[in-house]
Amino acid sequence: MRPKRICFEGHFSDELSGTIHRAEDARGGILMAHCFTCSSDLAVNVRIAKHLVDRGYHVLRFDFTGLGRSGGDFRDTTFVSNVGDLVKAAQWMIDEGLGPTGMFGHSLGGAASLIAAGKVRTVKSLVMLGAPGTADHLLDHIATDDLESIERDGCHEVELAGRRFPISKEFLDDLTAYEHGEATSTLGLSLAIIHSPDDRTVPISEGERLFAAARQPKAFFPLLGADHLVTDPAHARRVAGYAADWYDMTGAGDFGS
């Protein structure tokens, strides 16, 4: 079936935009969370979604508040609002009878998924791609002068990945409030971590930290040769294969059971 644009109300009651991919004879449903300042239309998200559909999973990918096609102002977003957007997206899937039985989060979207997954009753399994061990890892990518401007002015435009985004003090304070080691160790869900040894944005040591904190069942898949955005289609296929295998093994492919 052809992907279809949908919309739902986000954490701040803004209209968020998403794309639902429906699988024939689906065995489960996966909610995807994109990386920080990216969008759900990033090539890796589209490629992974298509491969997961081929493996029998419905997939919802959507844009967080203020990004992509979604409404709202990015400067108002926080880590809490990202988690809230994910919970709202999961509720849309539940209302439509599409799961989610699993979640998939990339980079900071993975960190948000780690918190959100525990709030969604239908989720059985989580996969994190290139995710940081702590949400405030983002601070390592903001220049000291910019951090000082954010502290002084309350909000400041920062260059990230070649584009400028307004980052608020509230957002940074929110990041530092989350203890992901505790969240990982108390998750209570099956967790797979996919991380590249060649990731220059979020080093593999971050994924190793998450893996060390997690309880069984857990798995670590090294994505050899891939960059942080997984720009090579072959690597995206490998990610989708790892994820689908994990969902199959951990109950996310058992719709209705």
C-alpha positions as CSV (number, residue, x, y, z in Angstrom):
1,M,0.0,0.0,0.0
2,R,1.2,3.5,-0.7
3,P,2.4,5.6,2.2
4,K,-0.2,8.1,3.4
5,R,0.2,11.5,5.1
6,I,-1.6,11.8,8.4
7,C,-1.8,14.4,11.2
8,F,-2.4,14.4,14.9
9,E,-2.2,16.7,17.9
10,G,1.2,16.9,19.5
11,H,2.4,17.7,23.0
12,F,1.6,21.4,22.7
13,S,-1.6,20.8,20.8
14,D,0.0,21.8,17.5
15,E,-0.8,19.8,14.4
16,L,2.0,17.3,13.8
17,S,2.6,15.7,10.4
18,G,3.4,12.1,9.8
19,T,3.5,9.4,7.2
20,I,2.0,6.0,7.8
21,H,3.3,2.9,5.9
22,R,0.9,0.0,6.1
23,A,2.0,-3.5,5.6
24,E,-0.2,-6.3,4.2
25,D,-0.8,-9.0,6.7
26,A,1.1,-6.9,9.3
27,R,2.5,-8.7,12.3
28,G,3.2,-5.4,14.3
29,G,3.6,-1.7,14.1
30,I,6.7,0.5,14.6
31,L,6.8,4.1,15.7
32,M,10.0,5.9,14.4
33,A,11.6,9.0,16.0
34,H,14.0,11.0,13.8
35,C,17.3,12.6,14.9
36,F,17.7,16.1,16.4
37,T,16.9,19.0,13.9
38,C,16.2,16.4,11.2
39,S,12.8,15.3,9.8
40,S,11.0,12.1,9.1
41,D,11.7,12.5,5.4
42,L,15.4,12.1,6.0
43,A,16.5,9.4,3.5
44,V,17.5,6.9,6.2
45,N,14.1,7.1,7.8
46,V,12.3,6.5,4.5
47,R,14.5,3.6,3.6
48,I,14.2,1.9,7.0
49,A,10.5,2.3,7.0
50,K,10.1,0.7,3.5
51,H,12.3,-2.3,4.6
52,L,10.3,-2.8,7.8
53,V,7.1,-2.8,5.8
54,D,8.6,-5.5,3.6
55,R,9.2,-7.5,6.8
56,G,5.5,-7.2,7.8
57,Y,5.4,-4.1,10.0
58,H,3.3,-1.0,9.8
59,V,5.5,2.1,10.3
60,L,4.7,5.6,11.4
61,R,7.3,8.2,10.9
62,F,6.5,11.8,11.9
63,D,8.1,15.2,12.4
64,F,8.6,16.6,15.9
65,T,7.1,20.0,16.8
66,G,8.5,22.8,14.7
67,L,10.3,20.6,12.3
68,G,9.6,19.2,8.8
69,R,5.9,19.6,8.0
70,S,4.7,19.8,11.6
71,G,3.3,22.9,13.2
72,G,4.5,24.7,16.3
73,D,7.7,26.7,17.0
74,F,10.9,24.8,17.4
75,R,12.2,27.3,20.0
76,D,9.4,26.1,22.3
77,T,10.4,22.5,22.2
78,T,12.2,20.7,25.0
79,F,13.2,17.1,25.6
80,V,10.0,16.6,27.5
81,S,7.9,17.9,24.6
82,N,9.8,15.4,22.3
83,V,8.8,12.6,24.6
84,G,5.3,14.0,24.7
85,D,5.1,14.1,20.9
86,L,6.1,10.4,20.8
87,V,3.4,9.5,23.3
88,K,0.8,11.4,21.2
89,A,2.0,9.6,18.0
90,A,1.8,6.3,19.8
91,Q,-1.8,7.1,20.8
92,W,-2.7,7.8,17.2
93,M,-1.4,4.4,16.3
94,I,-3.3,2.7,19.1
95,D,-6.5,4.5,18.1
96,E,-6.0,3.3,14.5
97,G,-5.4,-0.3,15.6
98,L,-1.8,-0.2,14.3
99,G,0.2,-0.8,17.5
100,P,2.8,0.3,18.2
101,T,4.3,-2.9,19.2
102,G,7.8,-1.5,18.8
103,M,9.7,1.8,18.7
104,F,12.7,2.9,16.7
105,G,14.7,6.0,17.6
106,H,17.7,7.6,15.9
107,S,20.2,9.7,17.8
108,L,18.4,12.1,20.2
109,G,15.2,10.6,18.9
110,G,16.5,7.4,20.4
111,A,17.0,9.1,23.8
112,A,13.5,10.4,23.7
113,S,12.2,6.9,22.6
114,L,13.9,5.4,25.6
115,I,11.7,7.5,27.9
116,A,8.5,7.3,25.8
117,A,8.6,3.6,25.4
118,G,8.0,3.0,29.1
119,K,4.9,5.2,28.8
120,V,3.2,3.3,26.0
121,R,1.5,0.1,27.1
122,T,1.5,-1.7,23.7
123,V,5.3,-1.4,23.1
124,K,7.3,-4.6,23.6
125,S,10.6,-3.8,22.0
126,L,12.9,-0.8,21.4
127,V,15.7,-0.2,18.9
128,M,18.0,2.7,19.2
129,L,20.3,3.8,16.3
130,G,23.4,6.0,17.0
131,A,21.8,7.2,20.2
132,P,23.7,9.1,23.0
133,G,24.1,7.5,26.4
134,T,22.8,10.8,28.0
135,A,20.5,13.3,26.4
136,D,22.8,16.2,27.3
137,H,25.4,14.8,24.9
138,L,24.1,17.4,22.5
139,L,25.9,20.0,24.6
140,D,29.2,18.7,23.2
141,H,28.2,20.0,19.8
142,I,27.4,23.6,20.9
143,A,30.2,26.1,21.1
144,T,31.1,27.6,24.5
145,D,30.2,31.1,23.3
146,D,26.8,29.9,22.1
147,L,26.1,28.2,25.4
148,E,27.0,31.4,27.3
149,S,24.6,33.3,25.0
150,I,21.8,30.8,25.7
151,E,22.4,31.2,29.4
152,R,22.4,35.0,29.2
153,D,19.6,35.6,26.8
154,G,17.3,32.6,27.4
155,C,17.4,31.6,23.7
156,H,20.1,31.8,21.0
157,E,20.4,30.6,17.4
158,V,23.0,27.8,17.1
159,E,24.5,26.3,14.0
160,L,24.0,22.5,13.9
161,A,24.7,20.3,10.8
162,G,25.1,23.4,8.7
163,R,21.8,25.0,9.6
164,R,20.8,27.5,12.4
165,F,18.2,26.6,15.0
166,P,17.0,28.5,18.1
167,I,18.0,26.7,21.2
168,S,16.4,27.7,24.5
169,K,17.8,27.5,28.0
170,E,14.8,25.5,29.0
171,F,15.7,23.0,26.3
172,L,19.2,22.6,27.7
173,D,18.1,22.5,31.3
174,D,15.6,19.8,30.3
175,L,18.3,17.7,28.7
176,T,20.4,17.7,31.8
177,A,17.5,16.6,34.0
178,Y,17.2,13.1,32.5
179,E,19.3,10.3,33.9
180,H,19.4,7.8,31.1
181,G,21.4,5.2,32.9
182,E,18.5,4.7,35.3
183,A,15.9,4.9,32.6
184,T,17.9,2.2,30.6
185,S,18.3,-0.1,33.6
186,T,14.6,0.1,34.6
187,L,13.2,0.0,31.1
188,G,11.5,-3.4,31.4
189,L,11.5,-3.8,27.6
190,S,13.7,-5.7,25.1
191,L,16.4,-3.3,23.9
192,A,18.7,-3.4,20.8
193,I,21.4,-0.8,20.2
194,I,22.7,-0.2,16.7
195,H,25.8,1.9,16.5
196,S,28.7,2.5,14.1
197,P,32.3,2.5,15.2
198,D,32.8,5.2,12.5
199,D,30.1,7.6,13.9
200,R,31.8,10.9,14.3
201,T,28.7,12.7,15.8
202,V,27.8,10.3,18.6
203,P,30.8,8.0,19.3
204,I,30.2,4.3,19.8
205,S,31.2,4.6,23.4
206,E,27.8,6.2,24.0
207,G,26.0,3.2,22.7
208,E,28.3,0.9,24.7
209,R,27.3,2.9,27.8
210,L,23.6,2.3,27.1
211,F,24.2,-1.4,26.5
212,A,26.1,-1.8,29.8
213,A,23.3,-0.2,31.7
214,A,20.5,-2.2,30.1
215,R,19.1,-5.4,31.4
216,Q,18.5,-8.6,29.4
217,P,17.1,-9.2,26.8
218,K,19.4,-6.8,25.0
219,A,21.6,-6.8,21.9
220,F,24.3,-4.7,20.3
221,F,24.8,-4.5,16.6
222,P,27.9,-2.7,15.3
223,L,27.1,-1.0,12.0
224,L,30.6,-1.1,10.4
225,G,31.5,1.7,8.0
226,A,28.3,3.8,8.5
227,D,28.2,7.5,9.2
228,H,25.8,9.0,11.8
229,L,23.0,9.8,9.3
230,V,23.4,6.3,7.7
231,T,23.6,7.9,4.2
232,D,24.5,4.6,2.4
233,P,21.4,2.7,1.3
234,A,23.2,-0.6,2.0
235,H,23.7,0.4,5.6
236,A,20.1,1.4,5.9
237,R,19.0,-2.0,4.7
238,R,21.3,-3.6,7.3
239,V,19.8,-1.4,10.1
240,A,16.3,-2.4,9.0
241,G,17.3,-6.1,9.0
242,Y,18.8,-5.9,12.5
243,A,15.7,-4.1,13.8
244,A,13.2,-6.4,12.1
245,D,15.1,-9.5,13.4
246,W,15.0,-8.0,16.9
247,Y,11.3,-7.2,16.7
248,D,10.6,-10.7,15.5
249,M,12.5,-12.3,18.3
250,T,11.2,-10.1,21.1
251,G,7.4,-10.2,20.5
252,A,6.9,-7.0,18.6
253,G,5.8,-9.2,15.6
254,D,3.0,-10.8,17.6
255,F,0.1,-8.5,16.9
256,G,-2.8,-8.9,19.3
257,S,-1.0,-11.3,21.6
